[in-house]
Amino acid sequence: MKIDDLDVRIVELFSREDGIGVLAASRELGVARPTVQSRLDKLRAAGVIESSGPLLNPAEFGYPVMAIVSIEIAQGVGHIAVGTALKEIPEIVEMYTVSGDHDVMVRVVAKSNDDLQRVLDAVAVTGAVNRTRSVVVLQTHFQNRLLPLFARVGGAGDVMGE
């Protein structure tokens, strides 16, 4: 999909101004409202924009502990079965099949270290896992930092001081 400077400016504005409407965005960008709407529709249809929903911060609603867990899956159990089993554990918020020494990486949130242990125990009893290794995240410096890449593809310079 071809992305241009206007696409970048629209995405940057909607990322910076949470809750801005299409009409207000069109005024701020100096383009017609139908242009902004059609660009947003195009970006959504192409899968570039995956969601317009709120980005939740689990620490702010009772899940301040985060861990990255590498998982070695049991022989004879495919990654689809593992994904199905792990999807039943709501504290697992992301799952990736990976190459290397482990088969799967997940991001886990928990209420405390004891709660993290409970989640890891729940992973272990799925029957799909041979071994886990976890690291507790001490501080998040940034995440989901995609605007600079999107701006580069669209021919724009640095976005939002990135």
Disulfide bonds with the S-S distance in Angstrom:
none
